[in-house]
Amino acid sequence: MTITLITGANKGLGYETARRLTELGQTVILGARDPERGRAAADALGIRFVQLDVTDDASVAASVADVQAHEGHIDTLINNAGIIGRAVAAEELTGSDAAAVFDTNVVSIVRMTSAFLPLLRKSPAPAVINVSSGMGSFTLTHDPDRVESTIAAPLYTASKAAVTMLTTQYAKALPGIRVNAADPGYTATDLNAHRGPQTVTEGTDAIVTLATEGPDAGTGRFIDRFGVVGW
């Protein structure tokens, strides 16, 4: 049975991914920063909760020890946790704003991947899935027919471009581990005040595809619910 750890999974895309993968028979570990919300979400799904702040080295190390003690390994790591940052004009952005967004959206993937590699390598078919965004795609953000071209969010979009490149580099650097990125698309979540036209189920299609495909499906890919994303 596939054991999957999802970060930032107490709501939105993370929660829906946890729900769907649990229904498909996977053993899902729900990671969340807030113990109360995380435990409530896990209890609602009948799965195990692990307290996990992806921006904190000690918290990540504690979560590794927790999973080691309970499951012994994981097959799939889904790096879902992310923030959009302060809603201010571009000229008002600060270095601190950038540090916060990149720490949560990008640095955390390095932190989580490095920490969980020993447990992933115990799996016969390990996989890492990074939740990126078409907002970080040159192709989509320059296409006037795409909603991605109508939005200016310098830090979030730059961080997601970094996530996708980090994915391709890890795919090259970690032979034997499938490392892929998913673009949920413009989905109604707290991140965009529920303005997105897609449901969370539609928004998790690409993540679920990557989390359920076979070990020979390929690595270093960036997909949405319709297929490969140009970037």
N, CA, C and O of each residue as an XYZ file, in Angstrom:
924
protein
N       0.839     -1.196      0.000
C       0.000      0.000      0.000
C       0.879      1.252      0.000
O       1.825      1.350      0.781
N       0.569      2.192     -0.864
C       1.352      3.424     -0.984
C       1.150      4.318      0.232
O       0.021      4.577      0.649
N       2.260      4.784      0.793
C       2.227      5.708      1.926
C       2.619      7.089      1.420
O       3.709      7.276      0.878
N       1.725      8.054      1.600
C       1.914      9.394      1.051
C       1.839     10.437      2.149
O       0.904     10.438      2.950
N       2.819     11.323      2.187
C       2.819     12.457      3.112
C       2.531     13.725      2.333
O       3.173     13.992      1.317
N       1.567     14.509      2.802
C       1.180     15.757      2.136
C       1.376     16.912      3.099
O       0.873     16.874      4.223
N       2.094     17.933      2.678
C       2.279     19.113      3.521
C       1.161     20.124      3.278
O       0.561     20.159      2.203
N       0.893     20.938      4.285
C      -0.138     21.967      4.155
C      -1.485     21.391      3.796
O      -2.184     21.921      2.932
N      -1.861     20.286      4.466
C      -3.011     19.500      3.999
C      -4.261     19.643      4.854
O      -5.178     18.830      4.736
N      -4.319     20.650      5.705
C      -5.515     20.790      6.542
C      -6.676     21.475      5.814
O      -7.792     21.512      6.333
N      -6.420     22.022      4.609
C      -7.492     22.683      3.853
C      -7.114     22.733      2.381
O      -6.013     22.347      1.990
N      -8.054     23.217      1.571
C      -7.790     23.493      0.161
C      -7.309     22.291     -0.640
O      -7.809     21.178     -0.474
N      -6.337     22.530     -1.506
C      -5.835     21.492     -2.392
C      -5.223     20.329     -1.625
O      -5.395     19.170     -2.004
N      -4.512     20.637     -0.548
C      -3.883     19.588      0.236
C      -4.899     18.655      0.849
O      -4.731     17.436      0.816
N      -5.951     19.220      1.407
C      -7.001     18.412      2.036
C      -7.727     17.568      0.992
O      -7.977     16.382      1.211
N      -8.061     18.174     -0.131
C      -8.770     17.428     -1.169
C      -7.894     16.313     -1.736
O      -8.388     15.228     -2.041
N      -6.597     16.579     -1.878
C      -5.683     15.523     -2.322
C      -5.667     14.381     -1.316
O      -5.717     13.209     -1.690
N      -5.598     14.735     -0.028
C      -5.610     13.707      1.017
C      -6.895     12.897      0.965
O      -6.866     11.674      1.104
N      -8.017     13.566      0.768
C      -9.302     12.869      0.710
C      -9.348     11.894     -0.461
O      -9.754     10.742     -0.310
N      -8.926     12.372     -1.625
C      -9.007     11.541     -2.825
C      -8.057     10.349     -2.758
O      -8.432      9.235     -3.124
N      -6.841     10.576     -2.295
C      -5.880      9.482     -2.234
C      -6.273      8.455     -1.172
O      -6.039      7.257     -1.338
N      -6.870      8.934     -0.087
C      -7.373      8.004      0.930
C      -8.471      7.132      0.345
O      -8.495      5.923      0.572
N      -9.376      7.736     -0.404
C     -10.455      6.973     -1.039
C      -9.909      5.962     -2.046
O     -10.524      4.924     -2.288
N      -8.760      6.268     -2.626
C      -8.143      5.357     -3.595
C      -7.322      4.262     -2.924
O      -6.720      3.428     -3.601
N      -7.299      4.264     -1.593
C      -6.651      3.180     -0.866
C      -5.240      3.452     -0.385
O      -4.597      2.564      0.174
N      -4.744      4.671     -0.594
C      -3.414      4.989     -0.084
C      -3.460      5.273      1.416
O      -4.490      5.685      1.949
N      -2.347      5.049      2.078
C      -2.184      5.460      3.470
C      -1.642      6.885      3.455
O      -0.485      7.111      3.099
N      -2.468      7.832      3.838
C      -2.095      9.247      3.740
C      -1.776      9.802      5.124
O      -2.519      9.595      6.083
N      -0.664     10.506      5.204
C      -0.276     11.220      6.419
C      -0.504     12.699      6.157
O       0.073     13.266      5.229
N      -1.334     13.314      6.964
C      -1.701     14.715      6.773
C      -0.770     15.607      7.583
O      -0.801     15.592      8.814
N       0.053     16.378      6.892
C       0.951     17.311      7.559
C       0.355     18.701      7.561
O      -0.163     19.166      6.546
N       0.429     19.369      8.714
C      -0.073     20.734      8.823
C       0.645     21.445      9.964
O       1.075     20.822     10.934
N       0.765     22.751      9.827
C       1.469     23.543     10.834
C       0.653     23.702     12.111
O       1.195     23.593     13.211
N      -0.643     23.960     11.975
C      -1.506     24.208     13.124
C      -2.030     22.876     13.677
O      -2.770     22.177     12.984
N      -1.665     22.516     14.897
C      -2.065     21.213     15.447
C      -3.573     21.026     15.530
O      -4.085     19.953     15.211
N      -4.283     22.058     15.955
C      -5.725     21.923     16.121
C      -6.420     21.706     14.786
O      -7.235     20.794     14.643
N      -6.093     22.556     13.800
C      -6.719     22.420     12.494
C      -6.276     21.140     11.785
O      -7.072     20.461     11.136
N      -5.007     20.834     11.923
C      -4.493     19.632     11.279
C      -5.114     18.371     11.835
O      -5.489     17.473     11.081
N      -5.224     18.297     13.140
C      -5.815     17.117     13.764
C      -7.289     16.981     13.397
O      -7.777     15.879     13.148
N      -7.995     18.116     13.366
C      -9.417     18.080     12.998
C      -9.589     17.592     11.563
O     -10.480     16.792     11.280
N      -8.738     18.072     10.657
C      -8.817     17.648      9.258
C      -8.510     16.164      9.119
O      -9.203     15.448      8.395
N      -7.473     15.702      9.811
C      -7.105     14.288      9.742
C      -8.210     13.408     10.319
O      -8.532     12.359      9.760
N      -8.787     13.838     11.436
C      -9.871     13.063     12.049
C     -11.070     12.955     11.113
O     -11.723     11.913     11.042
N     -11.353     14.044     10.394
C     -12.486     14.032      9.462
C     -12.281     13.019      8.342
O     -13.243     12.464      7.810
N     -11.026     12.786      7.991
C     -10.718     11.849      6.907
C     -10.372     10.455      7.419
O     -10.246      9.515      6.635
N     -10.218     10.324      8.738
C      -9.845      9.042      9.305
C      -8.418      8.655      9.026
O      -8.115      7.475      8.851
N      -7.517      9.656      8.982
C      -6.108      9.389      8.695
C      -5.234      9.983      9.795
O      -5.737     10.634     10.711
N      -3.933      9.759      9.704
C      -3.021     10.205     10.750
C      -2.505     11.613     10.485
O      -2.241     11.995      9.345
N      -2.371     12.370     11.560
C      -1.868     13.746     11.490
C      -0.445     13.811     12.019
O      -0.101     13.167     13.010
N       0.377     14.603     11.334
C       1.722     14.903     11.802
C       1.894     16.415     11.812
O       1.711     17.066     10.784
N       2.243     16.979     12.964
C       2.485     18.420     13.050
C       3.748     18.737     12.257
O       4.784     18.099     12.444
N       3.655     19.726     11.371
C       4.753     19.977     10.447
C       4.731     21.410      9.951
O       3.824     21.813      9.223
N       5.735     22.176     10.349
C       5.941     23.524      9.832
C       7.099     23.451      8.847
O       8.249     23.285      9.254
N       6.809     23.572      7.571
C       7.828     23.356      6.541
C       8.900     24.436      6.529
O       9.917     24.286      5.851
N       8.689     25.521      7.265
C       9.688     26.591      7.326
C      10.622     26.445      8.518
O      11.474     27.304      8.743
N      10.475     25.375      9.280
C      11.241     25.212     10.515
C      12.000     23.890     10.490
O      11.394     22.821     10.413
N      13.325     23.965     10.557
C      14.150     22.762     10.479
C      13.829     21.766     11.592
O      13.757     20.561     11.353
N      13.637     22.278     12.809
C      13.365     21.391     13.937
C      12.028     20.679     13.778
O      11.905     19.497     14.102
N      11.027     21.400     13.278
C       9.714     20.797     13.052
C       9.788     19.722     11.984
O       9.182     18.660     12.133
N      10.516     19.979     10.918
C      10.671     18.987      9.848
C      11.397     17.757     10.375
O      11.003     16.629     10.080
N      12.452     17.968     11.150
C      13.193     16.834     11.716
C      12.305     16.006     12.634
O      12.376     14.777     12.629
N      11.472     16.674     13.418
C      10.559     15.960     14.311
C       9.546     15.150     13.519
O       9.183     14.043     13.919
N       9.084     15.696     12.392
C       8.118     14.960     11.573
C       8.754     13.721     10.946
O       8.101     12.686     10.815
N      10.021     13.825     10.559
C      10.739     12.654     10.032
C      10.803     11.561     11.097
O      10.540     10.391     10.816
N      11.154     11.953     12.314
C      11.234     10.976     13.407
C       9.876     10.343     13.682
O       9.784      9.147     13.958
N       8.826     11.152     13.605
C       7.470     10.656     13.827
C       7.092      9.615     12.777
O       6.594      8.540     13.111
N       7.329      9.938     11.510
C       6.988      9.010     10.429
C       7.865      7.762     10.496
O       7.387      6.654     10.255
N       9.123      7.936     10.815
C      10.021      6.784     10.962
C       9.492      5.822     12.023
O       9.521      4.604     11.843
N       9.011      6.385     13.126
C       8.526      5.552     14.228
C       7.211      4.848     13.897
O       6.980      3.724     14.343
N       6.350      5.503     13.119
C       5.025      4.945     12.853
C       4.958      4.149     11.545
O       4.523      2.997     11.549
N       5.376      4.739     10.446
C       5.263      4.066      9.139
C       6.572      3.423      8.681
O       6.550      2.426      7.958
N       7.700      3.977      9.089
C       8.987      3.398      8.717
C       9.535      3.874      7.393
O      10.747      3.849      7.178
N       8.655      4.311      6.496
C       9.081      4.862      5.210
C       7.903      5.614      4.600
O       6.782      5.541      5.103
N       8.165      6.331      3.522
C       7.086      6.873      2.697
C       7.401      6.545      1.237
O       8.558      6.391      0.847
N       6.339      6.444      0.449
C       6.508      6.213     -0.986
C       6.422      7.512     -1.777
O       7.093      7.674     -2.796
N       5.589      8.436     -1.298
C       5.378      9.687     -2.028
C       5.374     10.860     -1.063
O       4.714     10.832     -0.024
N       6.121     11.887     -1.427
C       6.114     13.158     -0.699
C       5.465     14.198     -1.592
O       5.941     14.455     -2.697
N       4.378     14.799     -1.120
C       3.719     15.859     -1.873
C       3.972     17.187     -1.174
O       3.425     17.458     -0.105
N       4.808     18.006     -1.795
C       5.136     19.329     -1.256
C       4.063     20.318     -1.716
O       4.176     20.937     -2.774
N       3.034     20.446     -0.902
C       1.875     21.264     -1.258
C       1.844     22.615     -0.546
O       1.281     23.572     -1.077
N       2.432     22.712      0.631
C       2.338     23.942      1.428
C       2.837     25.144      0.638
O       3.878     25.081     -0.016
N       2.085     26.243      0.703
C       2.498     27.452     -0.012
C       1.691     28.658      0.424
O       0.590     28.528      0.959
N       2.250     29.827      0.190
C       1.566     31.083      0.505
C       1.685     32.029     -0.689
O       2.561     31.873     -1.541
N       0.783     33.012     -0.731
C       0.855     34.008     -1.809
C       1.602     35.258     -1.370
O       2.100     36.014     -2.205
N       1.681     35.479     -0.061
C       2.380     36.652      0.464
C       1.457     37.839      0.663
O       0.253     37.751      0.420
N       2.021     38.936      1.102
C       1.227     40.136      1.394
C       0.598     40.700      0.133
O       1.232     40.768     -0.920
N      -0.645     41.100      0.256
C      -1.360     41.700     -0.877
C      -1.089     43.200     -0.903
O      -1.885     43.995     -0.403
N       0.046     43.578     -1.493
C       0.417     44.992     -1.607
C       0.899     45.263     -3.020
O       1.211     44.338     -3.770
N       0.957     46.540     -3.378
C       1.472     46.926     -4.694
C       2.934     46.507     -4.821
O       3.651     46.411     -3.826
N       3.367     46.258     -6.057
C       4.730     45.771     -6.294
C       5.787     46.687     -5.683
O       6.796     46.224     -5.151
N       5.539     48.002     -5.769
C       6.533     48.940     -5.242
C       6.620     48.933     -3.718
O       7.538     49.517     -3.142
N       5.668     48.276     -3.073
C       5.672     48.199     -1.615
C       6.265     46.898     -1.089
O       6.402     46.730      0.123
N       6.616     45.987     -1.972
C       7.197     44.727     -1.544
C       8.573     44.945     -0.910
O       9.322     45.838     -1.306
N       8.882     44.119      0.071
C      10.152     44.239      0.779
C      10.941     42.939      0.683
O      10.433     41.899      0.264
N      12.185     43.042      1.085
C      13.005     41.839      1.135
C      12.420     40.802      2.081
O      12.484     39.601      1.817
N      11.859     41.266      3.168
C      11.233     40.345      4.121
C      10.042     39.625      3.503
O       9.815     38.443      3.762
N       9.281     40.353      2.679
C       8.163     39.723      1.974
C       8.679     38.603      1.069
O       8.129     37.501      1.043
N       9.738     38.906      0.333
C      10.299     37.916     -0.584
C      10.833     36.707      0.179
O      10.628     35.566     -0.235
N      11.511     36.957      1.284
C      12.074     35.861      2.073
C      10.980     34.935      2.580
O      11.140     33.715      2.572
N       9.863     35.516      3.023
C       8.770     34.712      3.565
C       8.152     33.827      2.485
O       7.904     32.643      2.713
N       7.904     34.408      1.306
C       7.286     33.645      0.224
C       8.221     32.549     -0.280
O       7.800     31.409     -0.476
N       9.475     32.891     -0.488
C      10.407     31.900     -1.017
C      10.730     30.825      0.015
O      10.957     29.671     -0.351
N      10.753     31.182      1.298
C      11.023     30.173      2.324
C       9.909     29.138      2.354
O      10.170     27.938      2.443
N       8.665     29.606      2.279
C       7.532     28.684      2.334
C       7.360     27.905      1.031
O       7.107     26.701      1.057
N       7.496     28.581     -0.096
C       7.173     27.952     -1.382
C       8.325     27.199     -2.028
O       8.105     26.234     -2.759
N       9.557     27.636     -1.761
C      10.707     27.051     -2.466
C      11.693     26.374     -1.513
O      11.999     25.191     -1.661
N      12.181     27.129     -0.543
C      13.181     26.582      0.380
C      12.625     25.379      1.129
O      13.355     24.437      1.435
N      11.332     25.416      1.421
C      10.723     24.297      2.147
C      10.812     22.998      1.363
O      10.896     21.922      1.954
N      10.795     23.087      0.035
C      10.905     21.873     -0.776
C      12.284     21.253     -0.616
O      12.419     20.031     -0.542
N      13.300     22.094     -0.562
C      14.657     21.596     -0.303
C      14.717     20.990      1.096
O      15.252     19.900      1.295
N      14.165     21.708      2.043
C      14.168     21.257      3.450
C      13.468     19.906      3.589
O      13.997     18.988      4.215
N      12.279     19.790      3.003
C      11.499     18.567      3.115
C      12.130     17.418      2.335
O      12.222     16.298      2.839
N      12.563     17.693      1.113
C      13.126     16.632      0.292
C      14.390     16.061      0.921
O      14.544     14.843      0.998
N      15.284     16.917      1.367
C      16.521     16.435      1.993
C      16.217     15.628      3.250
O      16.818     14.579      3.481
N      15.284     16.117      4.059
C      14.985     15.449      5.322
C      14.337     14.083      5.119
O      14.611     13.149      5.872
N      13.476     13.961      4.105
C      12.725     12.717      3.914
C      13.367     11.753      2.923
O      12.834     10.667      2.696
N      14.499     12.123      2.327
C      15.157     11.214      1.388
C      15.445      9.835      1.976
O      15.212      8.834      1.299
N      15.942      9.743      3.214
C      16.192      8.396      3.753
C      14.936      7.534      3.816
O      15.007      6.328      3.581
N      13.791      8.127      4.128
C      12.541      7.365      4.192
C      11.991      7.077      2.801
O      11.382      6.029      2.583
N      12.197      7.994      1.859
C      11.786      7.758      0.478
C      12.594      6.627     -0.151
O      12.056      5.817     -0.905
N      13.874      6.575      0.159
C      14.747      5.580     -0.460
C      14.472      4.165      0.047
O      15.022      3.202     -0.487
N      13.638      4.032      1.056
C      13.204      2.711      1.512
C      12.033      2.179      0.679
O      11.639      1.021      0.812
N      11.484      3.046     -0.182
C      10.353      2.655     -1.023
C      10.849      2.007     -2.311
O      11.902      2.388     -2.822
N      10.113      1.039     -2.843
C      10.489      0.453     -4.130
C      10.220      1.380     -5.312
O      10.776      1.182     -6.392
N       9.369      2.394     -5.118
C       9.037      3.327     -6.202
C       8.798      4.720     -5.631
O       7.665      5.201     -5.636
N       9.847      5.371     -5.140
C       9.676      6.669     -4.475
C       9.349      7.792     -5.454
O       9.801      7.793     -6.599
N       8.557      8.742     -4.978
C       8.179      9.879     -5.817
C       8.055     11.136     -4.978
O       7.618     11.092     -3.828
N       8.443     12.253     -5.566
C       8.242     13.574     -4.974
C       7.391     14.378     -5.947
O       7.692     14.446     -7.138
N       6.327     14.985     -5.433
C       5.441     15.811     -6.251
C       5.441     17.214     -5.673
O       5.090     17.417     -4.511
N       5.832     18.170     -6.481
C       5.857     19.568     -6.054
C       4.674     20.313     -6.669
O       4.484     20.292     -7.885
N       3.890     20.964     -5.832
C       2.757     21.727     -6.344
C       3.266     23.087     -6.800
O       3.586     23.954     -5.987
N       3.335     23.253     -8.102
C       3.803     24.492     -8.703
C       2.589     25.286     -9.176
O       1.525     25.208     -8.561
N       2.732     26.048    -10.259
C       1.622     26.840    -10.791
C       1.949     27.317    -12.192
O       3.100     27.616    -12.512
N       0.917     27.383    -13.024
C       1.083     27.997    -14.335
C       1.428     29.465    -14.233
O       1.879     30.068    -15.206
N       1.218     30.050    -13.057
C       1.612     31.445    -12.827
C       3.129     31.624    -12.906
O       3.618     32.745    -13.044
N       3.865     30.523    -12.820
C       5.311     30.598    -12.945
C       5.803     30.207    -14.327
O       6.998     29.986    -14.522
N       4.898     30.119    -15.285
C       5.243     29.701    -16.643
C       5.352     30.907    -17.576
O       4.413     31.698    -17.666
N       6.483     31.060    -18.272
C       6.615     32.113    -19.282
C       5.558     31.939    -20.363
O       4.953     32.909    -20.819
N       5.344     30.687    -20.768
C       4.380     30.404    -21.832
C       2.990     30.913    -21.473
O       2.354     31.608    -22.266
N       2.525     30.572    -20.291
C       1.159     30.918    -19.912
C       1.014     32.384    -19.524
O      -0.009     33.003    -19.818
N       2.019     32.941    -18.871
C       1.895     34.339    -18.436
C       2.071     35.331    -19.580
O       1.853     36.530    -19.401
N       2.473     34.828    -20.782
C       2.555     35.678    -21.964
C       1.457     35.374    -22.982
O       1.451     35.925    -24.083
N       0.536     34.497    -22.608
C      -0.552     34.114    -23.512
C      -1.794     34.933    -23.157
O      -2.379     34.724    -22.094
N      -2.206     35.861    -24.026
C      -3.349     36.729    -23.704
C      -4.666     35.981    -23.520
O      -5.625     36.531    -22.978
N      -4.714     34.735    -23.969
C      -5.932     33.951    -23.804
C      -5.982     33.207    -22.472
O      -6.971     32.545    -22.158
N      -4.919     33.320    -21.702
C      -4.853     32.627    -20.417
C      -4.994     33.621    -19.272
O      -4.477     34.736    -19.335
N      -5.705     33.200    -18.221
C      -5.884     34.068    -17.060
C      -4.551     34.384    -16.393
O      -4.412     35.428    -15.755
N      -3.566     33.491    -16.534
C      -2.259     33.725    -15.923
C      -1.596     35.003    -16.430
O      -0.778     35.599    -15.730
N      -1.948     35.427    -17.652
C      -1.330     36.621    -18.237
C      -1.948     37.914    -17.711
O      -1.443     39.001    -17.994
N      -3.026     37.807    -16.956
C      -3.741     38.998    -16.484
C      -3.413     39.368    -15.042
O      -3.925     40.362    -14.528
N      -2.577     38.588    -14.394
C      -2.322     38.767    -12.965
C      -0.863     39.138    -12.730
O       0.041     38.524    -13.297
N      -0.640     40.146    -11.892
C       0.714     40.532    -11.497
C       0.890     40.221    -10.017
O       0.283     40.864     -9.161
N       1.718     39.238     -9.727
C       2.013     38.845     -8.350
C       3.482     38.434     -8.316
O       3.792     37.243     -8.314
N       4.398     39.421     -8.290
C       5.826     39.148     -8.517
C       6.423     38.032     -7.669
O       7.142     37.181     -8.192
N       6.144     38.022     -6.396
C       6.809     37.056     -5.532
C       6.243     35.647     -5.697
O       6.997     34.680     -5.797
N       4.938     35.537     -5.725
C       4.317     34.217     -5.865
C       4.716     33.582     -7.195
O       5.123     32.421     -7.235
N       4.599     34.340     -8.274
C       4.905     33.787     -9.591
C       6.379     33.408     -9.713
O       6.707     32.359    -10.267
N       7.264     34.253     -9.200
C       8.697     33.944     -9.250
C       9.005     32.702     -8.429
O       9.840     31.887     -8.820
N       8.335     32.556     -7.293
C       8.581     31.386     -6.451
C       8.128     30.112     -7.155
O       8.781     29.075     -7.040
N       7.029     30.179     -7.875
C       6.539     28.987     -8.561
C       7.402     28.639     -9.775
O       7.551     27.463    -10.108
N       7.969     29.647    -10.435
C       8.940     29.363    -11.497
C      10.138     28.626    -10.902
O      10.678     27.704    -11.514
N      10.545     29.041     -9.707
C      11.660     28.376     -9.023
C      11.300     26.943     -8.650
O      12.141     26.048     -8.737
N      10.067     26.724     -8.239
C       9.619     25.374     -7.884
C       9.733     24.437     -9.085
O      10.189     23.300     -8.957
N       9.314     24.926    -10.253
C       9.363     24.077    -11.436
C      10.797     23.766    -11.832
O      11.101     22.625    -12.181
N      11.683     24.747    -11.788
C      13.083     24.485    -12.112
C      13.723     23.576    -11.065
O      14.519     22.701    -11.407
N      13.385     23.775     -9.808
C      13.894     22.896     -8.761
C      13.469     21.452     -9.028
O      14.231     20.513     -8.800
N      12.248     21.298     -9.514
C      11.739     19.968     -9.839
C      12.580     19.302    -10.924
O      12.969     18.142    -10.784
N      12.859     20.024    -11.998
C      13.632     19.414    -13.085
C      15.053     19.093    -12.639
O      15.626     18.093    -13.071
N      15.625     19.928    -11.780
C      16.983     19.688    -11.308
C      17.052     18.496    -10.359
O      17.982     17.692    -10.431
N      16.069     18.385     -9.471
C      16.020     17.222     -8.590
C      15.806     15.944     -9.403
O      16.358     14.895     -9.071
N      15.010     16.033    -10.459
C      14.778     14.861    -11.303
C      16.088     14.346    -11.900
O      16.281     13.140    -12.055
N      16.984     15.278    -12.233
C      18.292     14.888    -12.766
C      19.232     14.405    -11.670
O      20.021     13.483    -11.874
N      19.138     15.036    -10.511
C      20.106     14.798     -9.449
C      19.768     13.612     -8.557
O      20.624     13.117     -7.825
N      18.512     13.153     -8.617
C      18.088     12.055     -7.750
C      17.609     10.865     -8.584
O      16.408     10.611     -8.667
N      18.526     10.150     -9.189
C      18.124      8.982     -9.992
C      17.416      7.959     -9.109
O      17.788      7.738     -7.956
N      16.396      7.349     -9.678
C      15.648      6.358     -8.917
C      14.454      6.926     -8.186
O      13.645      6.178     -7.638
N      14.331      8.272     -8.171
C      13.172      8.912     -7.547
C      12.456      9.743     -8.607
O      13.075     10.596     -9.244
N      11.163      9.506     -8.802
C      10.396     10.322     -9.735
C      10.100     11.658     -9.073
O       9.527     11.708     -7.985
N      10.496     12.744     -9.736
C      10.257     14.085     -9.204
C       9.514     14.874    -10.274
O      10.063     15.138    -11.343
N       8.279     15.248     -9.997
C       7.448     15.944    -10.964
C       6.710     17.103    -10.313
O       6.604     17.176     -9.088
N       6.203     18.004    -11.140
C       5.480     19.177    -10.654
C       4.075     19.192    -11.218
O       3.838     18.764    -12.348
N       3.144     19.693    -10.415
C       1.748     19.785    -10.825
C       1.291     21.235    -10.807
O       1.593     21.983     -9.876
N       0.563     21.622    -11.843
C      -0.104     22.925    -11.900
C      -1.587     22.686    -11.638
O      -2.273     22.123    -12.491
N      -2.099     23.103    -10.474
C      -3.514     22.876    -10.184
C      -4.449     23.659    -11.096
O      -5.594     23.254    -11.299
N      -3.974     24.788    -11.656
C      -4.861     25.680    -12.396
C      -5.549     26.655    -11.445
O      -5.345     26.615    -10.232
N      -6.362     27.523    -12.020
C      -6.998     28.587    -11.232
C      -8.183     27.993    -10.472
O      -9.293     27.886    -10.994
N      -7.914     27.616     -9.236
C      -8.861     26.854     -8.432
C      -9.357     27.684     -7.255
O      -8.597     28.450     -6.663
N     -10.614     27.529     -6.924
C     -11.211     28.265     -5.802
C     -10.671     27.751     -4.473
O     -11.075     26.690     -3.999
N      -9.747     28.516     -3.870
C      -9.196     28.188     -2.555
C      -9.026     29.472     -1.759
O      -9.253     30.570     -2.267
N      -8.619     29.315     -0.496
C      -8.354     30.486      0.343
C      -7.261     31.370     -0.251
O      -7.232     32.580     -0.023
N      -6.362     30.750     -1.016
C      -5.227     31.483     -1.571
C      -5.670     32.631     -2.474
O      -5.002     33.662     -2.540
N      -6.813     32.453     -3.179
C      -7.294     33.508     -4.084
C      -8.693     33.980     -3.696
O      -9.453     34.462     -4.536
N      -9.025     33.835     -2.405
C     -10.341     34.258     -1.899
C     -11.473     33.562     -2.650
O     -12.552     34.124     -2.845
N     -11.199     32.321     -3.069
C     -12.194     31.470     -3.744
C     -12.713     32.083     -5.047
O     -13.879     31.915     -5.402
N     -11.831     32.795     -5.752
C     -12.216     33.391     -7.033
C     -12.001     32.450     -8.211
O     -12.566     32.665     -9.283
N     -11.197     31.418     -8.029
C     -10.898     30.528     -9.145
C     -12.125     29.789     -9.648
O     -12.983     29.411     -8.850
N     -12.230     29.573    -10.958
C     -13.399     28.901    -11.538
C     -13.402     27.389    -11.351
O     -14.452     26.759    -11.476
N     -12.256     26.799    -11.057
C     -12.197     25.351    -10.876
C     -12.561     24.959     -9.444
O     -12.334     25.719     -8.502
N     -13.127     23.763     -9.298
C     -13.349     23.195     -7.976
C     -12.030     22.629     -7.446
O     -11.081     22.433     -8.205
N     -11.980     22.369     -6.142
C     -10.757     21.786     -5.592
C     -10.535     20.377     -6.144
O      -9.394     19.925     -6.232
N     -11.589     19.693     -6.509
C     -11.425     18.373     -7.110
C     -10.741     18.493     -8.462
O      -9.805     17.749     -8.755
N     -11.202     19.427     -9.286
C     -10.530     19.660    -10.569
C      -9.095     20.128    -10.345
O      -8.187     19.743    -11.082
N      -8.899     20.954     -9.328
C      -7.570     21.486     -9.046
C      -6.579     20.441     -8.567
O      -5.369     20.653     -8.645
N      -7.075     19.320     -8.074
C      -6.169     18.265     -7.610
C      -5.993     17.146     -8.628
O      -5.298     16.168     -8.352
N      -6.605     17.271     -9.790
C      -6.500     16.202    -10.789
C      -5.050     15.885    -11.151
O      -4.663     14.717    -11.208
N      -4.253     16.919    -11.394
C      -2.861     16.684    -11.804
C      -2.051     16.070    -10.664
O      -1.215     15.195    -10.890
N      -2.301     16.529     -9.450
C      -1.577     15.983     -8.291
C      -1.911     14.510     -8.117
O      -1.020     13.685     -7.917
N      -3.201     14.182     -8.193
C      -3.629     12.796     -8.026
C      -3.082     11.920     -9.154
O      -2.702     10.772     -8.923
N      -3.043     12.459    -10.367
C      -2.455     11.708    -11.484
C      -1.017     11.326    -11.179
O      -0.625     10.171    -11.344
N      -0.230     12.301    -10.732
C       1.177     12.038    -10.429
C       1.341     11.098     -9.246
O       2.309     10.341     -9.176
N       0.388     11.149     -8.310
C       0.489     10.331     -7.096
C       0.007      8.902     -7.295
O       0.194      8.059     -6.418
N      -0.611      8.619     -8.439
C      -1.164      7.281     -8.656
C      -0.601      6.592     -9.900
O      -0.934      5.436    -10.164
N       0.237      7.276    -10.659
C       0.776      6.675    -11.873
C       1.848      5.630    -11.546
O       2.329      5.549    -10.416
N       2.204      4.854    -12.531
C       3.190      3.802    -12.347
C       4.608      4.330    -12.246
O       4.870      5.483    -12.587
N       5.525      3.492    -11.778
C       6.917      3.919    -11.569
C       7.664      4.267    -12.846
O       8.719      4.899    -12.791
N       7.137      3.866    -13.992
C       7.798      4.150    -15.272
C       7.183      5.345    -15.994
O       7.457      5.559    -17.175
N       6.364      6.116    -15.309
C       5.645      7.221    -15.957
C       6.557      8.370    -16.355
O       6.214      9.149    -17.245
N       7.694      8.487    -15.720
C       8.627      9.539    -16.111
C       8.888     10.521    -14.989
O       8.133     10.603    -14.020
N       9.975     11.267    -15.140
C      10.394     12.225    -14.125
C      10.736     13.556    -14.776
O      10.972     13.619    -15.983
N      10.762     14.620    -13.978
C      11.100     15.935    -14.498
C      10.012     16.576    -15.321
O      10.295     17.415    -16.175
N       8.748     16.189    -15.077
C       7.628     16.711    -15.862
C       6.857     17.780    -15.095
O       6.900     17.831    -13.866
N       6.151     18.631    -15.837
C       5.286     19.673    -15.276
C       3.943     19.519    -15.978
O       3.835     19.794    -17.173
N       2.912     19.082    -15.245
C       1.625     18.814    -15.882
C       0.481     19.533    -15.173
O       0.571     19.873    -13.994
N      -0.601     19.755    -15.928
C      -1.855     20.182    -15.319
C      -2.888     19.092    -15.597
O      -2.522     17.998    -16.026
N      -4.142     19.364    -15.366
C      -5.150     18.313    -15.512
C      -5.381     17.913    -16.966
O      -6.040     16.909    -17.236
N      -4.843     18.694    -17.904
C      -5.024     18.401    -19.322
C      -3.783     17.801    -19.980
O      -3.858     17.290    -21.098
N      -2.650     17.861    -19.293
C      -1.421     17.333    -19.875
C      -0.202     18.166    -19.531
O      -0.168     18.847    -18.506
N       0.799     18.106    -20.397
C       2.072     18.806    -20.156
C       1.869     20.319    -20.248
O       1.193     20.812    -21.151
N       2.458     21.039    -19.310
C       2.388     22.510    -19.294
C       3.626     23.074    -19.985
O       4.748     22.665    -19.683
N       3.424     24.015    -20.914
C       4.555     24.679    -21.545
C       5.119     25.753    -20.629
O       4.367     26.527    -20.037
N       6.425     25.800    -20.513
C       6.984     26.842    -19.635
C       8.381     27.243    -20.079
O       9.003     28.106    -19.458
